[in-house]
């Protein structure tokens, strides 16, 4: 229940389907309201399923003073100015396997995503190793 004595300290707001239109744009009116929230000293925390980079164009680049953002469907709390993770949470491999076992109709899609993720991680590690070798061998 709202009373006149209530002091709002933090406003967390979803982006996609709430702040943003279907075309991912945001109205000038909404941006103005968000800017006024921050100007009053209220902590504004946009939340999205997107990673931090995906939140920049829509809101973060248009509203100064946003300190925190909830990203990746709640899996990360980010320090916006520093672009650093404050807190991360994920699903363990064991829990992911359990979820796949409960969703046999989605198994092929989930398996492909996991394989692509592993392949990307492996490719990144190999690329890093090659760069390290080049630096060690040729830039002495």
Residue pairs with C-beta under 8 A, 6 or more apart in sequence:
8 42
9 42
9 43
10 42
10 43
10 44
10 45
11 37
11 42
11 43
11 44
11 45
12 45
12 46
12 47
12 70
13 19
13 34
13 44
13 45
13 46
13 47
14 46
14 47
14 48
15 46
15 47
15 48
15 50
15 55
15 58
15 59
16 24
16 48
16 49
16 50
19 26
19 30
19 34
19 46
19 58
19 59
20 26
20 58
21 27
24 58
25 58
26 58
26 59
26 62
31 62
31 63
34 44
34 59
34 63
35 63
35 64
37 44
38 44
38 63
38 64
38 65
38 66
39 65
43 67
43 68
44 63
44 65
44 66
45 66
45 68
45 69
45 70
46 55
46 59
46 60
46 66
46 69
46 70
47 69
47 70
47 71
47 74
48 54
48 55
48 69
48 70
48 71
49 72
49 73
50 71
50 72
51 71
51 72
51 76
52 60
52 69
52 71
52 76
52 78
52 80
52 83
55 69
55 71
59 66
60 66
60 69
60 80
66 80
67 79
67 80
67 81
68 77
68 78
68 79
68 80
68 86
69 77
69 78
69 80
70 76
70 77
70 78
71 77
71 78
74 89
75 88
75 89
75 90
76 85
76 87
76 88
76 89
77 85
77 86
77 87
77 88
78 84
78 85
78 86
79 85
79 86
91 99
96 110
96 114
99 110
100 106
100 107
100 110
100 111
103 110
